Amino acid sequence: MSFTTQSLVQIIKATSSIQKRTMTDNDLTEVLKGLYTVLEVSEKIVQKNTRTEFYWNEILSELVAVIHSSISGYSRLGISGLRNILELLCHAFFYYDHPIELKLSINENMKSRMYVTALVNDHHFFTTRYIKTFNSKIERLEVKPNAISNFLKYEYHQLCDVVHGRHNTLTKQASLKIKYSKAEYKNFERHFMTISSLIATMYILRFEDYDNPSIINLAKKIRLLRL
């Protein structure tokens, strides 16, 4: 057996061991419930209109991928993936209401400039004013003006810090060794639940669906709405 193959086998064994340790040491119930609820949200949206279905396919696929990365000991990679998911999420909601721009983007395979911060700053995305165009109750529901849009920018900046390698987000400063870290997994879990809760919150506001207990409960985790 070559050195390269031996190394790969060792990595696979180490990863398998970390997966078992992560699942033994942590209750994954809330993460899996969050994933299932996002699936429920995506199905409800696609039933209304299929034009952004491909975004939801990507979001769900990547949610599974980031969970797998994080339970395998690669929580930083999982958090980096969550930033991409947040961008896809914002595209899915923005383009749902902008079918002409969506068609142009698809037909011309346009380079995306619709970053989360740009969407909020340039298009007032999910500001109170924006939400009011499809939800007349927003001023009563939102805990404070522009709570959703400001939180979107805040969480995006947090995830960007990881993607761009801000020093205190690095996880291998002491050693290259691949090992289980409960603290690193919990950090991923916190961001995962935040993104999942944002999805539920934005869905409730956009489609004024206040009747689904699992979606309502997930939205309550970030406490941006009076539900």
Secondary structure as UniProt FT lines:
FT   HELIX           3..25
FT   HELIX           29..48
FT   TURN            51..52
FT   HELIX           53..71
FT   TURN            72..73
FT   HELIX           75..96
FT   HELIX           99..107
FT   TURN            108..109
FT   HELIX           116..123
FT   TURN            125..126
FT   HELIX           128..131
FT   TURN            132..134
FT   TURN            136..137
FT   HELIX           138..141
FT   TURN            145..146
FT   HELIX           147..163
FT   TURN            164..165
FT   HELIX           167..169
FT   HELIX           182..207
FT   HELIX           213..219
FT   HELIX           220..222
//
